[in-house]
């Protein structure tokens, strides 16, 4: 890629620094090359002035010294020196942590006491062995380390957090990194472009999903981050984002009662509201499904406990009754009200008859049925799992594509939906035409 991609650019800023070198260059790229080749010190940044075409390579960045405004100057700081976290084993870590995980200060790499080091700045000039900062010059699998100032402990590891924008937690729903190629090497299409692929994933419709430039993202609860590709023959593909080795910070232990839709419910109820026992999430019998615990490490899919991994109205489970694929569970409400009251909004209320049947082709149907003719549960319209599709609420604004309710946005013969069964893309819904009710 472009050499300037490794730098963070800030316009109109000058920084005061003691260690610097002046060069005459024609543009910012040439100045970056001078910084890369600098041998007088570790070049952390450079300043370029547009009018004078002057290039200053710098030993310090804005984190280490004072800055002030200068309209003609552009500051470029090496991103690697701004990171206070490690990527992978931290071979390229250049942060300023200088104590071990136990809190013992590090010995300076250039000093010989209390330990005589094998790794020194002279022997390993490209490993960033400055001061007493934690480094990983030998590619140790446990990450950055240092010689310690404790005579009894020659070396120890440092507690450097992992860069979460370089790896993904869970299924990468919160991944905000800059990877922009798919796992087969295709370049990603920009989210604000509709070429070569038309789609509904725009910043306007998904403002909280950080759909920037052409970066890999997971806005729809997929297995991992993905993107539309710039190849006309390949609509979309997953990106190869490594999983973080450190676990996400847990906010509490998860709820033992129902609040909101119950997505954070981690209680042990394992029976549906009609009394059916739940099927274990890690089994495929009697019902085959895609909610495999290993694939969704943060959804709490333990044992056969009721959960809400897909943004349903409330926690549910597959049942061990082969004729009932899934059902909601009766979870006590967190505010202490009786379950009957708590669940009122979710209990099928007596909807007017006209809403539980459809007229004509059912394009005006606005009921809440979400079961297909074969008893399969409907997939939510704004979800792309398990089936990726074009029938999104933003593309069909007048079709009332709410939740996972049966609808007919495309003028089919009757209301239908995509199903949550990976082996069945879509089916018509379990609804009758209103004419059938006329006699009643």
C-alpha positions as CSV (number, residue, x, y, z in Angstrom):
1,X,0.0,0.0,0.0
2,X,0.8,3.7,0.2
3,X,3.7,4.5,2.5
4,X,1.6,7.3,4.1
5,X,-1.0,4.7,5.2
6,X,1.3,3.9,8.1
7,X,1.0,7.5,9.4
8,X,-1.7,9.6,11.1
9,X,-2.0,12.9,9.4
10,X,-2.9,16.2,11.2
11,X,-3.1,19.5,9.3
12,X,-2.0,22.8,10.7
13,X,0.1,21.5,13.6
14,X,3.7,21.9,14.6
15,X,5.5,20.1,17.4
16,X,8.6,21.2,19.4
17,X,11.2,18.5,19.5
18,X,14.9,18.4,20.3
19,X,15.9,15.5,18.0
20,X,15.2,16.4,14.3
21,X,16.8,16.4,10.9
22,X,16.1,18.8,8.0
23,X,15.7,17.6,4.4
24,X,14.6,19.2,1.1
25,X,11.9,17.0,-0.5
26,X,9.2,17.5,-3.2
27,X,6.3,15.9,-1.4
28,X,5.0,14.1,1.7
29,X,5.9,10.6,0.3
30,X,9.5,11.5,-0.1
31,X,9.5,12.9,3.4
32,X,8.1,9.6,4.7
33,X,10.9,7.8,2.9
34,X,13.4,10.0,4.8
35,X,11.7,9.1,8.1
36,X,11.9,5.4,7.3
37,X,15.6,5.6,6.4
38,X,16.5,7.8,9.4
39,X,19.6,6.5,11.2
40,X,20.3,9.4,13.7
41,X,17.3,8.3,15.9
42,X,14.1,6.4,15.8
43,X,11.9,8.5,13.6
44,X,8.4,8.7,15.2
45,X,7.0,11.5,13.0
46,X,7.7,14.0,10.4
47,X,6.6,17.6,9.6
48,X,6.2,18.8,6.0
49,X,5.7,22.4,5.0
50,X,3.9,22.9,1.7
51,X,5.3,26.3,0.7
52,X,8.9,25.7,1.5
53,X,8.8,22.0,0.7
54,X,10.7,21.4,3.9
55,X,10.9,18.0,5.6
56,X,11.7,17.5,9.3
57,X,12.1,14.0,10.6
58,X,11.4,13.8,14.3
59,X,12.3,11.6,17.3
60,X,9.1,12.5,19.1
61,X,5.4,12.6,18.4
62,X,2.6,14.8,19.7
63,X,2.1,12.4,22.7
64,X,5.6,13.2,23.9
65,X,5.9,17.0,23.5
66,X,4.0,20.3,23.0
67,X,2.1,21.2,19.9
68,X,1.0,24.5,18.5
69,X,-0.8,25.8,15.4
70,X,1.1,26.4,12.1
71,X,-1.1,26.8,9.1
72,X,1.4,25.7,6.5
73,X,2.6,22.5,8.3
74,X,1.3,19.0,8.1
75,X,2.3,16.5,10.9
76,X,2.5,12.8,10.1
77,X,2.9,10.5,13.1
78,X,3.8,6.8,12.8
79,X,0.8,4.9,13.9
80,X,2.9,2.2,15.4
81,X,4.3,4.6,18.0
82,X,0.8,5.8,18.9
83,X,-0.5,2.3,19.7
84,X,-0.5,1.5,23.4
85,X,-1.7,-2.0,22.7
86,X,-0.2,-5.0,20.9
87,X,-1.1,-6.8,17.7
88,X,-0.7,-10.5,17.9
89,X,2.5,-11.3,19.8
90,X,3.5,-7.6,19.9
91,X,6.7,-8.0,17.7
92,X,6.0,-4.5,16.4
93,X,4.8,-3.0,19.8
94,X,6.5,0.4,20.3
95,X,4.4,1.8,23.2
96,X,5.8,3.2,26.4
97,X,4.9,0.6,29.0
98,X,8.1,0.1,31.2
99,X,7.1,-2.3,34.0
100,X,6.4,-6.0,34.2
101,X,2.9,-7.5,34.8
102,X,3.9,-7.7,38.5
103,X,4.7,-4.0,38.6
104,X,8.6,-4.3,38.7
105,X,10.3,-1.5,36.7
106,X,12.2,-2.6,33.5
107,X,15.9,-2.3,33.1
108,X,17.2,0.0,30.3
109,X,18.1,-2.1,27.2
110,X,21.5,-0.3,26.9
111,X,22.5,-1.0,30.6
112,X,24.4,-4.0,31.9
113,X,23.1,-4.0,35.5
114,X,21.6,-5.8,37.3
115,X,21.4,-8.1,34.3
116,X,23.8,-8.4,31.3
117,X,21.4,-8.5,28.3
118,X,21.6,-10.6,25.2
119,X,19.4,-8.1,23.4
120,X,20.8,-4.6,23.1
121,X,20.2,-1.6,20.8
122,X,23.6,-2.1,19.1
123,X,22.9,-5.8,18.3
124,X,19.3,-5.3,17.3
125,X,18.9,-1.7,15.9
126,X,15.5,-2.4,14.3
127,X,13.7,-3.7,17.4
128,X,12.9,-0.4,19.0
129,X,15.0,-1.1,22.1
130,X,14.8,2.4,23.6
131,X,14.9,3.4,27.2
132,X,13.4,0.6,29.3
133,X,10.2,0.1,27.2
134,X,8.7,-3.4,27.0
135,X,9.5,-5.0,23.6
136,X,9.5,-8.4,21.9
137,X,12.8,-8.5,20.0
138,X,13.0,-12.4,19.8
139,X,9.3,-13.0,18.8
140,X,8.4,-14.6,22.1
141,X,4.9,-16.2,21.8
142,X,3.9,-14.7,25.2
143,X,4.3,-11.1,24.0
144,X,6.5,-8.1,25.0
145,X,8.9,-8.4,27.9
146,X,11.9,-6.7,29.5
147,X,14.9,-7.3,31.7
148,X,13.8,-6.3,35.2
149,X,15.5,-4.1,37.8
150,X,15.1,-6.9,40.4
151,X,18.4,-8.8,40.6
152,X,16.5,-12.0,41.4
153,X,14.4,-11.9,38.2
154,X,16.3,-11.6,35.0
155,X,13.3,-10.9,32.8
156,X,9.5,-11.0,32.9
157,X,6.5,-10.3,30.6
158,X,4.6,-7.0,30.4
159,X,0.8,-6.6,30.7
160,X,0.1,-5.0,27.2
161,X,-3.6,-5.0,26.2
162,X,-4.5,-6.4,22.8
163,X,-5.5,-3.9,20.1
164,X,-9.2,-4.7,19.7
165,X,-9.3,-2.9,16.3
166,X,-6.9,-5.5,15.0
167,X,-8.8,-8.6,16.3
168,X,-12.4,-9.4,17.0
169,X,-14.2,-10.3,20.2
170,X,-17.3,-12.5,20.0
171,X,-18.6,-12.4,16.3
172,X,-17.0,-9.0,15.6
173,X,-20.1,-7.0,16.1
174,X,-17.9,-4.3,17.7
175,X,-15.0,-4.6,15.3
176,X,-13.9,-1.1,14.3
177,X,-10.6,-2.0,12.5
178,X,-9.4,-1.0,9.0
179,X,-9.3,-4.4,7.3
180,X,-10.7,-3.9,3.8
181,X,-10.0,-7.1,2.0
182,X,-12.0,-10.4,2.1
183,X,-10.6,-13.7,3.0
184,X,-9.9,-14.6,-0.6
185,X,-8.1,-11.2,-1.1
186,X,-10.8,-9.2,-2.9
187,X,-11.0,-5.5,-2.2
188,X,-14.2,-4.4,-0.3
189,X,-16.8,-2.1,-1.9
190,X,-17.4,1.1,0.0
191,X,-20.5,1.1,2.1
192,X,-21.6,4.4,0.6
193,X,-21.4,3.0,-2.9
194,X,-24.0,1.0,-4.8
195,X,-21.6,-0.3,-7.5
196,X,-21.0,-3.1,-8.4
197,X,-23.6,-4.3,-5.8
198,X,-26.8,-2.6,-4.8
199,X,-27.5,-3.0,-1.1
200,X,-29.4,-1.5,1.9
201,X,-26.4,-1.3,4.4
202,X,-26.0,2.5,4.4
203,X,-24.8,4.8,7.2
204,X,-28.2,6.5,7.1
205,X,-30.1,3.3,7.9
206,X,-27.4,1.8,10.2
207,X,-25.9,4.9,11.9
208,X,-24.6,3.0,14.9
209,X,-22.8,0.3,12.9
210,X,-19.7,2.4,12.0
211,X,-20.0,1.7,8.2
212,X,-16.9,3.7,7.3
213,X,-15.1,3.7,3.9
214,X,-14.8,0.1,2.8
215,X,-13.9,-1.5,6.1
216,X,-15.0,-5.0,7.1
217,X,-18.0,-4.8,9.5
218,X,-20.7,-7.1,11.0
219,X,-23.8,-4.9,11.1
220,X,-26.3,-7.8,10.9
221,X,-25.2,-10.5,13.4
222,X,-23.3,-12.6,10.9
223,X,-20.7,-15.2,12.0
224,X,-17.9,-12.6,11.6
225,X,-17.1,-9.3,9.8
226,X,-17.7,-9.2,6.0
227,X,-18.2,-6.8,3.2
228,X,-19.6,-6.5,-0.3
229,X,-16.7,-7.0,-2.8
230,X,-15.6,-4.9,-5.8
231,X,-15.8,-8.0,-8.0
232,X,-19.1,-8.0,-10.0
233,X,-19.1,-11.8,-9.8
234,X,-18.8,-12.1,-6.0
235,X,-21.5,-10.2,-4.1
236,X,-20.1,-10.5,-0.6
237,X,-17.5,-12.5,1.4
238,X,-16.2,-12.8,5.0
239,X,-13.0,-11.0,6.0
240,X,-10.2,-12.8,7.8
241,X,-10.1,-11.0,11.1
242,X,-8.2,-12.9,13.9
243,X,-10.0,-13.6,17.1
244,X,-8.7,-11.7,20.2
245,X,-6.8,-13.9,22.6
246,X,-7.9,-11.8,25.6
247,X,-11.6,-12.2,26.5
248,X,-14.0,-9.3,26.4
249,X,-14.5,-7.4,29.6
250,X,-17.7,-8.8,31.1
251,X,-20.2,-6.2,32.3
252,X,-21.7,-8.0,35.2
253,X,-22.6,-11.7,35.1
254,X,-25.6,-11.3,32.8
255,X,-29.2,-10.9,33.9
256,X,-31.1,-13.6,35.8
257,X,-34.4,-12.0,34.9
258,X,-36.1,-10.4,31.9
259,X,-35.3,-6.8,31.0
260,X,-35.9,-5.4,27.5
261,X,-35.9,-8.3,25.0
262,X,-33.8,-10.4,27.4
263,X,-30.7,-10.5,25.2
264,X,-28.5,-10.4,28.3
265,X,-30.5,-13.1,30.1
266,X,-28.1,-15.7,31.5
267,X,-30.5,-17.6,33.9
268,X,-31.1,-21.3,34.0
269,X,-34.7,-21.6,32.9
270,X,-34.9,-24.4,30.3
271,X,-38.6,-24.9,29.7
272,X,-40.9,-23.1,27.3
273,X,-44.0,-21.3,28.3
274,X,-46.2,-24.2,27.2
275,X,-44.1,-26.7,29.3
276,X,-41.9,-28.2,26.6
277,X,-38.3,-28.9,27.7
278,X,-35.6,-27.1,25.7
279,X,-33.3,-28.8,23.3
280,X,-29.5,-28.4,24.0
281,X,-28.0,-25.8,21.9
282,X,-25.0,-28.0,21.0
283,X,-27.3,-30.8,19.6
284,X,-29.1,-31.0,16.2
285,X,-31.8,-33.3,17.3
286,X,-34.8,-33.2,17.0
287,X,-34.3,-29.8,15.3
288,X,-31.5,-28.8,13.0
289,X,-30.4,-25.2,13.5
290,X,-27.5,-22.7,13.1
291,X,-27.1,-21.5,16.6
292,X,-24.0,-23.5,17.4
293,X,-22.4,-22.4,20.7
294,X,-18.8,-22.5,19.3
295,X,-19.8,-20.2,16.5
296,X,-21.4,-17.6,18.8
297,X,-19.1,-17.5,21.9
298,X,-20.8,-14.4,23.5
299,X,-24.5,-15.4,23.2
300,X,-24.5,-17.6,26.4
301,X,-25.7,-20.7,24.5
302,X,-25.0,-23.0,27.4
303,X,-26.7,-26.3,28.1
304,X,-30.4,-26.0,27.0
305,X,-31.1,-22.7,28.8
306,X,-33.6,-20.2,27.2
307,X,-31.7,-17.4,25.4
308,X,-32.3,-14.6,22.9
309,X,-29.3,-14.7,20.5
310,X,-31.1,-13.2,17.5
311,X,-32.9,-10.1,18.9
312,X,-36.3,-11.9,19.2
313,X,-39.1,-10.3,21.4
314,X,-37.8,-12.4,24.4
315,X,-35.8,-15.5,25.3
316,X,-36.7,-18.7,23.5
317,X,-35.4,-22.2,22.7
318,X,-35.8,-25.1,20.4
319,X,-37.9,-27.8,22.1
320,X,-37.3,-31.6,22.5
321,X,-40.8,-32.0,21.0
322,X,-40.2,-32.9,17.3
323,X,-43.5,-31.3,16.3
324,X,-42.8,-27.9,18.0
325,X,-39.6,-26.4,16.5
326,X,-39.2,-23.5,19.0
327,X,-41.2,-21.5,21.6
328,X,-40.8,-18.5,23.9
329,X,-39.9,-19.1,27.6
330,X,-41.6,-17.6,30.6
331,X,-38.9,-15.6,32.3
332,X,-39.7,-13.5,35.5
333,X,-39.5,-9.8,34.8
334,X,-36.7,-7.8,36.5
335,X,-39.1,-5.1,37.9
336,X,-40.8,-7.8,40.0
337,X,-44.2,-7.6,38.3
338,X,-46.0,-10.9,37.8
339,X,-45.0,-12.9,34.7
340,X,-48.5,-12.6,33.3
341,X,-48.3,-8.8,33.4
342,X,-44.7,-8.7,32.3
343,X,-45.4,-10.8,29.2
344,X,-48.7,-9.0,28.3
345,X,-47.2,-7.2,25.3
346,X,-45.8,-10.5,24.0
347,X,-48.8,-12.8,24.6
348,X,-50.8,-13.2,21.4
349,X,-53.6,-10.7,22.2
350,X,-57.0,-11.2,20.4
351,X,-56.1,-9.3,17.3
352,X,-59.0,-8.2,15.1
353,X,-59.9,-11.0,12.8
354,X,-59.0,-9.0,9.7
355,X,-55.4,-8.9,11.0
356,X,-55.1,-12.7,11.3
357,X,-56.1,-13.3,7.7
358,X,-55.2,-11.5,4.5
359,X,-57.1,-10.0,1.6
360,X,-56.1,-10.4,-2.0
361,X,-52.4,-11.2,-2.2
362,X,-51.9,-10.0,1.4
363,X,-49.8,-6.9,0.5
364,X,-51.9,-4.9,3.1
365,X,-51.5,-7.6,5.8
366,X,-50.1,-6.0,9.0
367,X,-50.7,-8.8,11.6
368,X,-48.1,-10.4,13.8
369,X,-48.0,-14.0,12.6
370,X,-44.3,-15.1,12.2
371,X,-44.7,-18.8,11.6
372,X,-44.5,-20.5,8.1
373,X,-46.9,-23.2,6.8
374,X,-44.4,-25.9,7.9
375,X,-44.1,-24.4,11.4
376,X,-40.7,-22.8,10.9
377,X,-39.9,-19.5,12.6
378,X,-39.5,-16.4,10.4
379,X,-36.2,-14.6,10.1
380,X,-36.3,-10.9,11.0
381,X,-36.4,-8.7,7.9
382,X,-33.4,-6.6,9.0
383,X,-31.3,-9.7,9.7
384,X,-29.0,-11.4,7.1
385,X,-28.8,-14.6,9.1
386,X,-29.1,-17.4,8.2
387,X,-30.2,-16.0,4.8
388,X,-28.8,-12.9,3.1
389,X,-31.4,-11.0,1.1
390,X,-32.5,-7.8,-0.5
391,X,-36.0,-7.4,1.2
392,X,-34.8,-4.9,3.8
393,X,-37.1,-2.3,5.6
394,X,-35.2,0.6,4.0
395,X,-35.6,-0.8,0.5
396,X,-39.3,-1.5,1.0
397,X,-40.3,1.4,3.3
398,X,-44.1,1.0,2.6
399,X,-44.2,-2.8,3.3
400,X,-44.0,-2.5,7.1
401,X,-41.2,-5.0,7.3
402,X,-41.1,-5.0,11.2
403,X,-39.5,-7.7,13.3
404,X,-40.1,-11.1,11.7
405,X,-43.8,-10.7,10.9
406,X,-45.1,-12.3,7.7
407,X,-45.4,-9.8,4.9
408,X,-45.7,-9.6,1.1
409,X,-43.4,-6.8,-0.1
410,X,-42.9,-8.1,-3.6
411,X,-46.4,-8.9,-4.8
412,X,-46.2,-12.7,-4.3
413,X,-49.4,-14.7,-4.1
414,X,-49.6,-14.4,-0.3
415,X,-47.6,-13.2,2.8
416,X,-44.3,-15.0,3.3
417,X,-41.0,-14.7,5.1
418,X,-37.4,-15.9,5.1
419,X,-37.0,-18.8,7.7
420,X,-34.6,-19.3,10.5
421,X,-33.9,-22.8,9.2
422,X,-30.6,-22.6,7.2
423,X,-31.9,-25.3,4.9
424,X,-35.1,-23.5,3.9
425,X,-34.7,-20.0,2.5
426,X,-38.3,-18.9,2.5
427,X,-41.8,-20.2,2.8
428,X,-45.4,-18.9,2.7
429,X,-46.9,-18.1,6.1
430,X,-49.5,-20.0,8.1
431,X,-52.3,-17.6,7.2
432,X,-55.7,-17.9,5.6
433,X,-57.4,-15.6,3.2
434,X,-60.1,-13.5,4.9
435,X,-62.7,-14.8,2.5
436,X,-62.4,-18.2,4.3
437,X,-63.7,-16.5,7.5
438,X,-66.7,-14.8,6.0
439,X,-69.2,-17.5,7.1
440,X,-67.9,-17.4,10.7
